[in-house]
Structures are given as structure tokens and as C-alpha cells.
Amino acid sequence: MARPRDRIVGTARSLFHKLGFRGVGVDTIAEEAGTNKMTLYRHFDSKDDLIVECLRSAAMEARITASMQPPTPLATPDVEPIGLLGAR
């Protein structure tokens, strides 16, 4: 089972995605994460701090995913880039 902090962040990310930042409170996050508000506030000073951590986590995940994708070529090998501009 995941550590409480990881469960809180994962649960918060999911709930924020579904309901928005204002649509979910810390009581719901703690309950859905299988913990309590005291534990949540032990890891995060405020809901805002939890939101910041969720955004950091999502950004890091996106960077990792993007780094695993093959680069997209700017032009196909059979077309000269200048030809894409319509110049002759």
C-alpha cells in the first residue's frame, strides 16, 4: 500500500481533475485517501500547498511521459522544408 502522502496526492489529483479545486474539500480528500485531516495537515500546511504539490506532480509526470516519446520530425524526408512554404 502507498504511503499516506502519496495516497493523499493521488486522491487529490483525481478529485481535483473531476470536481475542480473549489469543488472538493480536505475532508473529502482525506476520507477518499483512507486517512484523516490530521494526517493530511501533517503533510501539507494548507489546501493550497496540496494543490501546488498536485500541480508539481502532474508536471513531473508530463515531463517524464514527454521524454519517452520519439521526437517529431519537422519535415518528412521526401519534402524539402522550403517546399512547405510554397516558395519555388
C-alpha positions in Angstrom: 0.0 0.0 0.0 1.2 3.5 -0.8 2.4 5.9 1.9 -0.2 8.3 3.3 1.3 11.4 1.5 1.3 9.6 -1.9 -2.3 8.4 -1.3 -3.3 11.9 -0.4 -1.7 13.5 -3.5 -3.0 10.8 -5.8 -6.5 11.1 -4.4 -6.5 14.9 -4.5 -5.3 14.9 -8.2 -8.1 12.6 -9.2 -10.7 14.6 -7.3 -9.4 17.9 -8.5 -9.5 16.6 -12.0 -13.1 15.5 -11.7 -14.5 18.3 -9.5 -12.1 21.2 -9.7 -10.1 22.8 -6.9 -13.1 24.5 -5.4 -15.3 21.5 -5.8 -13.6 19.3 -3.3 -12.7 19.9 0.3 -9.9 18.4 2.5 -12.5 16.3 4.4 -13.4 14.5 1.2 -9.8 14.1 0.1 -8.8 12.7 3.5 -11.7 10.3 3.5 -11.2 9.1 0.0 -7.5 8.7 0.6 -8.2 6.4 3.6 -6.7 8.8 6.1 -7.8 11.8 8.3 -7.4 15.6 8.2 -4.8 15.5 10.9 -2.6 13.3 8.7 -3.3 15.5 5.6 -2.3 18.6 7.5 0.8 16.9 8.9 2.0 16.6 5.3 0.5 19.8 3.9 0.1 23.2 5.7 -2.9 24.1 3.7 -5.2 23.0 0.8 -3.2 25.5 -1.3 0.0 23.6 -0.5 -1.7 20.4 -1.5 -2.8 21.9 -4.8 0.8 23.1 -5.5 2.1 19.6 -4.9 -0.6 18.1 -7.2 0.4 20.5 -9.9 4.1 19.7 -9.4 3.4 16.0 -9.5 1.4 16.4 -12.7 4.1 18.5 -14.4 6.8 16.0 -13.5 4.7 13.1 -14.8 4.1 15.1 -18.1 7.8 15.7 -18.5 8.6 12.0 -17.9 6.0 11.0 -20.4 7.2 13.6 -23.0 10.8 12.5 -22.6 9.8 8.9 -23.5 8.1 9.9 -26.8 10.1 9.8 -30.0 10.9 13.3 -31.5 8.5 14.5 -34.2 10.3 15.4 -37.4 9.8 19.0 -38.7 9.6 17.8 -42.3 9.2 14.4 -43.9 12.3 13.2 -45.7 10.7 13.4 -49.2 9.6 17.1 -48.8 12.0 19.9 -48.6 11.1 22.4 -45.8 11.1 25.3 -48.2 8.5 23.5 -50.3 6.1 23.6 -47.4 6.1 27.4 -47.6 5.1 27.4 -51.2 8.3 29.0 -52.4 9.9 27.9 -55.7 
